[in-house]
Amino acid sequence: MKKFNYEEAVAQIETIVRKMENDQLDVDSMTEQLKKAQELIRLCKDKLTKTDEEIQKILGESQSS
């Protein structure tokens, strides 16, 4: 699997939203794109959560030193 890139995922989500707002998707494509956007959003949330945990750990270590 390709390495997850947060910025690329956000750009893909924005593209999907723009297409939906401009009525550029038919019903079948919309369903597929919504599923893709949902997965990308989940990946982004997971990445942000992990990053936050790492930051908190680093801050905790630096305060206990």
Buried (B, 14 or more C-beta within 10 A) or exposed (E): EEEEEEEEBEEBBEEBEEBBEEEEBEEEEBEEBEEEBEEBEEBBEEBEEEEEEEEEEEEEEEEEE
